[in-house]
Amino acid sequence: MKGWDRRALKPEAAGQVLRDVGFDRAIDDPEAAHGHFDRQGRLRRVHARYRGGWRVTLKIKADGSGDVSWVRKVKVVRIEVGG
């Protein structure tokens, strides 16, 4: 994202954008969010962090299409195998 400007976003604004594009796993707004803007000032990417470990990324292409992806961070549990 060379040349893109990273800016903090209001969580409620980021939450509304993500709900508008179909991210419906969280009713609440994210805890934190930031966006990347291209040289023309267009929003091109949104990253949001939700309570419960959800991380959401919205990528917006120059033609206005895009995709949204999400992942949930989980604690890894070690299980001893053997005997």
MARZADO-186396 format. One record per residue (C-alpha): residue number from 1; residue in three letters; y negated, z, x. Coordinates in nm, 2 decimals. Each point is the difference from the previous one (the first is absolute). Layout:
% MARZADO-186396
REC   pos   code    north       up     east
REC   NUM    ala        Y        Z        X
...
END
This chain:
% MARZADO-186396
REC   pos   code    north       up     east
REC     1    met     0.00     0.00     0.00
REC     2    lys    -0.23    -0.09     0.28
REC     3    gly    -0.35    -0.02    -0.12
REC     4    trp     0.06     0.18    -0.32
REC     5    asp    -0.21     0.31    -0.09
REC     6    arg     0.19     0.32    -0.09
REC     7    arg    -0.18     0.22    -0.26
REC     8    ala     0.09     0.31    -0.19
REC     9    leu     0.05    -0.06    -0.37
REC    10    lys    -0.06     0.24    -0.28
REC    11    pro     0.35     0.12    -0.11
REC    12    glu    -0.08    -0.06    -0.37
REC    13    ala    -0.11    -0.36     0.07
REC    14    ala     0.30    -0.08     0.22
REC    15    gly     0.23     0.16    -0.27
REC    16    gln    -0.14    -0.22    -0.27
REC    17    val     0.03    -0.32     0.21
REC    18    leu     0.37     0.09     0.07
REC    19    arg     0.08     0.07    -0.36
REC    20    asp    -0.17    -0.33    -0.10
REC    21    val     0.24    -0.19     0.22
REC    22    gly     0.30     0.18    -0.13
REC    23    phe     0.06     0.30     0.22
REC    24    asp     0.10     0.24    -0.28
REC    25    arg     0.21     0.26     0.19
REC    26    ala    -0.30     0.24     0.02
REC    27    ile    -0.21     0.10    -0.29
REC    28    asp    -0.24     0.19     0.22
REC    29    asp    -0.24    -0.15     0.25
REC    30    pro     0.09     0.00     0.37
REC    31    glu    -0.09     0.29     0.23
REC    32    ala    -0.16    -0.24     0.25
REC    33    ala    -0.06    -0.38     0.02
REC    34    his    -0.16    -0.25     0.22
REC    35    gly    -0.06    -0.37    -0.02
REC    36    his    -0.04    -0.30     0.24
REC    37    phe    -0.28    -0.25    -0.07
REC    38    asp    -0.01    -0.35     0.16
REC    39    arg    -0.31    -0.14     0.16
REC    40    gln    -0.13    -0.13    -0.34
REC    41    gly     0.02     0.36    -0.13
REC    42    arg     0.30    -0.07    -0.23
REC    43    leu     0.26     0.28    -0.04
REC    44    arg     0.32    -0.13     0.16
REC    45    arg     0.22     0.31     0.03
REC    46    val     0.02     0.35    -0.16
REC    47    his     0.21     0.29     0.14
REC    48    ala     0.04     0.31    -0.21
REC    49    arg     0.19     0.33     0.06
REC    50    tyr     0.12     0.19    -0.31
REC    51    arg     0.13     0.36    -0.04
REC    52    gly     0.38     0.00     0.02
REC    53    gly     0.02    -0.23     0.30
REC    54    trp    -0.08    -0.34    -0.16
REC    55    arg    -0.19    -0.25     0.22
REC    56    val    -0.12    -0.32    -0.17
REC    57    thr    -0.14    -0.32     0.16
REC    58    leu    -0.17    -0.28    -0.19
REC    59    lys    -0.05    -0.32     0.19
REC    60    ile    -0.24    -0.26    -0.15
REC    61    lys     0.01    -0.36     0.13
REC    62    ala    -0.31    -0.22     0.02
REC    63    asp     0.11    -0.19    -0.31
REC    64    gly    -0.01     0.33    -0.20
REC    65    ser     0.38     0.04    -0.03
REC    66    gly     0.17     0.29     0.17
REC    67    asp     0.28     0.25     0.01
REC    68    val     0.05     0.37    -0.03
REC    69    ser     0.25     0.20     0.18
REC    70    trp     0.09     0.37     0.01
REC    71    val     0.21     0.24     0.18
REC    72    arg     0.07     0.37    -0.03
REC    73    lys     0.01     0.21     0.31
REC    74    val     0.29     0.24    -0.01
REC    75    lys     0.12     0.29     0.22
REC    76    val     0.31    -0.10     0.20
REC    77    val     0.28     0.25    -0.03
REC    78    arg     0.26     0.02     0.27
REC    79    ile     0.36     0.03    -0.10
REC    80    glu     0.26     0.11     0.25
REC    81    val     0.32    -0.20    -0.03
REC    82    gly     0.33     0.10     0.15
REC    83    gly     0.21     0.30     0.02
END
